[in-house]
Amino acid sequence: MKFLEQPPRFLFFTGKGGVGKTSIACATAIQLAEGGAEVLLVSTDPASNVGQVFGVRIGNRITAISDVPSLSALEIDPQAAAQAYRDRIVGPVRGVLPDAVVKSIEEQLSGGCTTEIAAFDEFTGLLVDSALTAGFDHIVFDTAPTGHTIRMLQLPGAWSGFLEEGKGDASCLGPLAGLEKQHAQYHAAVEALADEKRTRLILVARAQPSTLREAARTRTELAAVGLGRQYLVVNGLLPRSEAALDPLAAAIYQREQAALAAIPDALAKLPRDDIALLPFNLVGVPALRRLLAGTAAPLVADDGEPVALEAPGLSRLVDGIAADGHGLVMLMGKGGVGKTTVAAAIAVELARRGFPVHLTTSDPAANLLETLHASLDHLTVSRIDPHVEIERYRREVMATKGAALDAEGRALLEEDLRSPCTEEIAVFQAFSRVIREAGKKFVVMDTAPTGHTLLLLDATGAYHREVVRHVGDKGGHYITPMMQLQDPKQTKVLLVTLAETTPVLEAASLQEDLRRAEIEPWAWIVNNSVAAAQPHSPLLRQRARNELREIEAVATRYASRYAVVPLLKDEPVGVERLLELCGHVTETA
């Protein structure tokens, strides 16, 4: 493996949910430890299952892995870290400031930015010289800090005084409050990340166009903040030998090879390793040793019986959506789960039933017209351009908040408006303009704002509270975008995931974020299910059996209603194949 050649002290594995970065990080730690090094494996993933992988309870303390001498592990709980971080900031002002102000501060610290920064706050101590890590030759991180987090930490330290003087309340600043005392440690940590002799970043992806595009964006984002030395691992490639056994397997193999042939330029020149798809769950040391071995693993015994899955299909959900005659349908989920395809399928099915539908996306990598591959009666399509919306939002903020600031204040405000949160807020404002149409037709939105963005907007009162203050006291009737999103009669939020552990846990985390914003998801959609496709390939059949546990968790633990969408032999491009997604799975009564 190229990424294991002359490894430096720090190795960071980063990638979207479900690509296998935890398994690869664990396998790497085992290989380094069994090679004679003292190794610490650290997870900062909110959906961490490192303890489950090793069969050991780990938690927020360094724990020896008994099955692998010289290997220890540590799980940083981002939610616990975020709560401790909030308590540290809010505690001193509780009982001093009015309750309404304290509640506003708590809400500003409820989103994803706070969780990322709090996790970074926890493990910066591992990146600088400390007694805690002095005895380890290598520290392997599962889930590296994002370019988003590092970019925020590089915002001027002068923001602290600016906020204390009550001059600003811009997009990302709530989570950054109180960090000035640790600037020296953060600076040292960022320097360690950017030092090629000390740190190696490994991007983990799957051979899928959307996932590779996400990895390319991550590569560019990290390079922009000084983390240029990167490696690429393409995980889960279907072996060519399986392609001869099953039309579905053959189609998957061909799609993966085509995706690799068209790999984004940002990734093409990186040192790359390919890892084969395995039929078994990567739990336990023996299984993890096989992951990086480079040889095909024998299949478990296959009885040839089809996988038994009874689950509602997408058409069942569309029945419930169509019953209202109009409304807003928002699809949310992590990158690479297929939100664009599912959004297009729902919009096409509603249009086929004769309803007027507006399908829109803010995903710069999504091409809805290419997905549809044709026009359709009753269906209109649009794309919200994030770059256009960011510029519009920046001009608006500088003309309003910036107008009353001095030159120094305007410079700081311009700096903050270059932070990643700006895009989320700007896109939400564009969504808000589209939302108004949902009173007369169906509006289907792909790549909706995150729960973090909704909380941030509600907390700052950028729109909602202004309306309440100026209209509510006069007895006038008003409906804000936030109120519409919170009203289940007007908005249905659909969470899209895959039948794999990490994507399901990440969707559950997003659901909790939405609930804090008083938005209750209407349904879950498990996309690209191998089990629903009824494969014949022995390897895919075993993968299908592994999916059943995750689908059961969605059905019984997380979702009030759900649907399972099969993995198709042919790419779901064009109206006919999109409609196939709405009727392919056997429905239950």
N, C-alpha and C positions, 0 to 999 in steps of 0.2 A: 504494500500500500504506500503510495507516494506521500500521503499526509503523515505517515509514521516514520519517514526517513529522517534521521537526526532530529528527533523531536525536541523543541525547546521546553522550558519549564512549564509554561502555561499553554494549554490547548483549549480552545473554545469551539463548541459545536453549536451552530445556530441554523434555524430553518423554521418553516411553518409547521403547524400542528399536523401530526400524522405522517411525517416523512421518515421517521425512524431515528431522529437524532439521539434520543435517550438510549436506544439499544446500541447505536454505534459508539456513543460516549462510554457506555458501560464495557463494551467489548474492548475498546481501546485501553481503558484503565486496567482491565484484566491482563491484556497482553504486555503492557509496560511493567506491571507488578510482577508477572511471572518471568519477565526478563531480568529481574534483579533490582528494580527501582522501588523506592518508597513512593507510593502514589496516594493522592487524595482526590476523590471524585466528589464534585460539588454540583448539586442541582439547584437552579433558581427557577425551574419551570413550575407555574402554578398548578399544573396537572401532573406533577412529578409522580412517577411510579418506580423510582429507583429501589426503594425498600421492597416493593412487591417483586421486582425483578430478581433481587438477591434473596428474597425470603427472610429479610431481617427488618426489624423496626429501627428506623434511623432517626429522623427528625432533626431538630436544630442543634445537633451536637456531633462531634467527630466520633464515628462508630467504626470499629474494626469489622471487616468482612471475614468471618472465620474460614470460609471456603477458599479464600485467596489470601495467603500470607503476604504482608507488605501492602495490602490495599485497605484503605479506610474511606468512609463516605460521610457526606454532610448534606442535609436537605435544608435549604433556606426557604421558609414558608413566606412567600411574598405577601399573602394576606395578613399574616401575623406581624410581619415587618411593617406593613402599611399601617396597621392599627397602632403599633407602638410609636410609629413616626407621627401619626395624627395626635396621639395622646401627648407626645412631647411638645407639639406645637400648640395644641388647643388648651392643655391643662393650665398653663399660667394665666390665661385670659378668662377662664371659666369663673363666673361669679364677679368678674371685674367689668367685662363688657356686657351690654344688653344681650338677653337670650337670643334675640333675632339675629344679632351680629355673629354670635358664636355658632348658631345653626348654619348661617351662610358660610362661615369658614369651614365647618365640618363637611358641608356639601361640596365645596371646592376641592376638598381633599379626598373625595370619595371615588374618583375615577381612576382610569388606567395609568395616567401620568404619575400619580402618587405611588401606585403599586410598583411601577418600574423604578422610580427613583429610590423608594424605600429598599427594594431588593438590591439596587446598586449600592446604597448606603451600607447594607449589611456585608456585601462581599468585597468592598474596596479594601477592607483590612486584610483580605487574602491576597491582594495584588501587591501590597507593599510589604517591606520587611517586617515580620512580626514573630514573636515567640510561638504563636499558634501554628504557624506553617513552616517554621525553620527546618523541621526534620524531614520534609517531603522534597523528593527530587522533581516530581511532576505534580501539577494540579490540573485536573481535567474538569472543565465546566460544561455542564449540559444547559444550554440556553445562555448565549452571550448577551451582554447589553446591546440594545439596538442603537442604530445611528440616531434615532429619535431621542433616546435618553441622553446620549453623549452630547448631542446638539443642544439640548436644554441645559445641561450642566456647563456648557461653554457660554451661556448667556452672561452678560456682564454682572460681576458681583455688585456693581453699583445699584442694581435693581432693589437690593434689600433696603437701603436707605430711602430709595424712591418710594417704595411701598409703605415704609414706616411713616413717611410724611404725608401719606394719604393722597398721593398724586396719581396713582395708576391702579388699574385692576384688569390688566390685559390678559391674554388668553391662557398662558401656561404658568402664570406666576404663583398661583396659590400653592401648588405642590412644591415650589422652590423656596418657600418661606423658611427662614431659619437655617439655611445651609451655609451662611457665610463663615461660620466657625470651622467648617471642615473643607474649605476650598483647597488648602494645601494638600490634604490627603486625596481629594478627588483629582487634583492636578497630577499627583504622582501616579494614581491609578490609570488615568488616561494616557500618561506617558508610557506606562508599562504595556498597555494594550497596543500602542503604536510602535513598540520596539520589536523589530523582526527577530532579534536574537533571543528575546524572552517570550514572545507570544506568537502563536499560530492560530489563525481563524479558519475554521472548516465550515463551508456552506453545505448543508445537506438538502437534497432535492429528490424528487421523483422524475421519471422521464415522461412528463406531461407538459404541454406548452404553457399552461397557466402557472404551474409550480415553478418551471424554469424561469418564466418571466418574473415571478416574485423573487426568486433567488438573484436574478440579475439586478433588480431594483435594490435588494439588500446589499449586494456587492458594491453598487455605485454609491449608496448612502453611506456605507462604512468607509469606503475609500475617501469620500469627501471630508470625513472628519479625521483622516490620517491613518486609518487602519487598512493599508493597501495590500499587505502580504496575505493572500487568501488561497485556499485550496477548495476544490469542489468534489463532493461525493454524490454520485447518482445511485440512489438506493432502490432496492425492490424491483430489479429488472427481471422480467419473465424469461427463463431459460429457453433457448431456441428449441430444445428437445420437446418441450410441452406443446409447441405450436402445431406439431403434426398430429396431436391427439384430440383436438377439439377446435371447431370453427371459432369459438369465442377466444380461446387461447391464441390461435393464429392471428386474429384481428388485433388483440392486445399487443402481441409481439411486434406486428407491423407498425402499429401506432407509436409504440415506444421508440422503435428505430427511426421513424420519421421525425419524431420530436428531437432526438439526439442529432440527427442530420441538420436540423434547422435551429440548433442551439443559439441563444442570443449572443451577440458579439461580446457583451460584457463578461460572459462566462467562457467563451471559446478558447481563450489563451491561458486559462487557469490550469494548474496541474490537476488532473482528474483521476478518480478511482471509480469503478463501477462495481456494485455489490448485487448479487443475485437475490431474487425473491425466494424466501424459504417457506416451506409448507407448515411449519410449526410456530407456536408462539415463542418469542425470545425471552423466556423466563428461566432463570437458573444458569449457573456458571457453564455447564456442558453445552447448552444451546448457544450461549454468547460466544464461546470459543469457536464455534462453527461459523459465526457470522463473517469473520475476517479471514477465514482459512483459505478462501478462494477455490474451494472444491464443492461440488454438488453434494447436498446432504440426502441420505436415503429418506424416502417417504415413510410415514407411518402406514400401518396396514390399511388398505382401502377396500371396503366391502362392495364397492360399485353401486351402492344405493344412493339415490338422489337425496339432496339435502332437503329436509322438511321445513318449509317456512310458510306460514300463513300470516299475512300482514295486509293491512289496507293499502291500496295504491293511491297515486296522486289524484286520480279522478274523484275519489271519495272526498278529498279536501276541497277540490274545485266545486263539488256539489254544495258544500257548506258556504263557500265564498260567494257563489252565484246566487244563493238564496236571498241576499240583501239587495241585489240589483245594481249596486254601485258601491264604491268605497276604496280605501287605500290599502294596498297589499304590499308590505315591506319585507324583503328577504334579507336576513342578516346571517353572518357566519364568517369564519376565518377564510383566508385566502386558500384557493385550491380545492374547495369542496364542491364547486360547480354551481354557485348561485346564479350566474348569468344564464346557464342552460335551463335551470329549473324555473327562473323567472320568465324566460321566453316560452317555456312549455305551458305555464299557467296562463300567460297572456294569450297565447294562440288558442288554447282550449276555450277560454272565455269569449274570444272573438268568434270562434267557430259556433258558439251557442247564440251568437247574435248580439252580444253586449258591446257597446263602444268601449275601447280599451286604449290607454296611453301607457306604453312600456318605456321606461327610462332607466339610465344607468349613469353612475359617476365613475365607474372603473375605467382608468385610462387604458387598460389592457383588453377591455371588452369590446367586441365588435358585434353589436346586436344584429345589424343588417346582414353580416356574414353568417351569423348563427341562424337567422330566419331564412336567408338565401332566396327570399321572395317577398312580395307584398301580399297583404291579406285584407279583405274587407273588414271594416270596423276596427282596424288596428293602426295606431300611429306610433312611431318610434322616435325617441330623442336621446341625446347624450349630453350630460352636464359636463362641461370642460373644467376640470379643477383649476387649471392655470388661469383661465378667464375669471373664474369666480374668486380666486385668491386676490387677483389684481383689483377687482371691483371692491372686495372687502377692505383691502389695505387703503384704498383711496377714501372709502367711507369713514374708516376709523381715524385716519389722519385729519380728515376734514372736520370731524366732530370732537373726539377726545384730544386729538393733537392740536386743535386750534387754540386751546387755552394753556398750552405748555410752553416753557421757554426752550431755547435751542437744545440744551442738554436733555430735557425731557422728551423732545421730539426725536432726538437721536436714539434714545433708549427705546421709545415706542416703536420706531422703525426696526430696531434690532429684534425686539420681541415678535414683531409681525413676520419675521423670517423663521419662526419656530414651527415645528410640524403641526401643532394644534391649530394653527391658523387655517390650514387646508380643511381640517375637519369642520371648523365653524363656518368657513366660507361655503363649503358644499352643503352644509345643513341649511344655510340661508337660501341657497338655490332650490333645495328640496322643498323648503317652505313655500316657495312661489308655485311649485307644481302641485302641492297638496290641495290647493283651493279647487282644483278640477275634480277632486274625488267626490264632491257633492252631487255630481251629475253623471259620472262615468266611473269605470274602474281605472285606477292608477296603480300600475305594478312597478315597484322600485327595486332595482338590483343594486347591491352594495349600499345598504342604508347606513346612516350614521351609527356609531357604536354607542353603547350605554354610557361610556365615558363622556362622549361629546354631549349627549342629552343632559347628563348631570351638570356638566360644566356650564352649559347655556342656561339651564334653569337656575343654577346657583348664582351666576353673575347677573341674572335679570336682564340680559341683553335685549329681550323682547317681551317675554311673558309678563314680568312684573311691571314693566313700564305701562303695558296696556291695563293691567289690573289697577295700578295707581291712578292713571289718568281717566279711565273709563268707568271702572268699577264703582268708584265713590259717587259717580253721578247717576248710577242706576242704569247705565247703558248696557246693551247686549254685546258681548264680545266672545270670540272663540280664537284662541291662539293656536299656533301649530303644536305646541306642547300639549294643550288640552285635547286636540284632535288625536294625537298619538296615544294619549292615555285613555281614550274612549273606545272600548272594544266594539261598539256599534259602528264606528267610523273607520277604525284601523285594525287590520289583522297582521300581526308580526309573525313571520314564519322563520324559524331557525333551521338552517341547512347544515348538515354534518355528514360525516362518513361513519361506517360501522367499524370504527377503530377506537381504541381506548382514549388516546389523546384528543382527537377531534371531539369526541362526545364530552369529555371533561371540560374542554374549552368552551363548547356550546353551553354547558351547564353554568360555567362562570359568567358568560355573557348574559344568560338568563337572569342571574342574580343581579348583575349591573342594571339590567332593564327594570327589574322589580324595584330597585332602589329609586329609579326614576318614575315609579308608579306606572310602569308599562308591563302588562302581563302578556307574554308570548301566547299566541293563539294555537300554534301547532309546531311540531318538529317534522323535518323531512330528512330521512336517511337516504343519501344519494349514492349512486354508483355501487349498489350492493351486488356482490358476487353471488351471495346466497339466493337472491331474487332472480338471478339469471339462470339458475339450474345448470351449472357447468358439467362437462364430462371429464375434463382434464383432472387427473388425480391430485395434482398440486392445487389447482383452483378449488376442487371440491373440499380439500382440507381447509383452505382459506375460508371457504364459505361456512364451514362448521364453526370456525373461530369467530365469525361475525355474529352468530346467534346470541351470544352472551350480551354483546353491546346493544343489539336491537331490543333484546328483552329489557335492558336497563332503561333505554329510551321509553319503551312502552309502559313500564311499571313504575319507574322512579322519577322521571323528569317531565314527561309530556302529558298534557290533558287529552290531546289527540295527536296522531302521527301518521305518516305514510312512508312507505319504502319504495324507492325508485331503482330499477335494475340497472346494472352495467350492461350497455348494449354492445352488440357485435360491431355495429357501424356507429361512427360518431353521430351524435344527435344534432345534425345540421340540416336545416330545411324543415318546412312545416310538417311534412308527413312523419318524419322521425321524431320531431318534438311532440306530435300528437301521440306517437307510440308510447312515450313516457307516461302518458295519462291513462293508458289502458293495458299495460303489459303485465302488471302484477295481479295475481289472483286475489280477488277481494274477499274479505270475510264479512259475514253477516253482522 
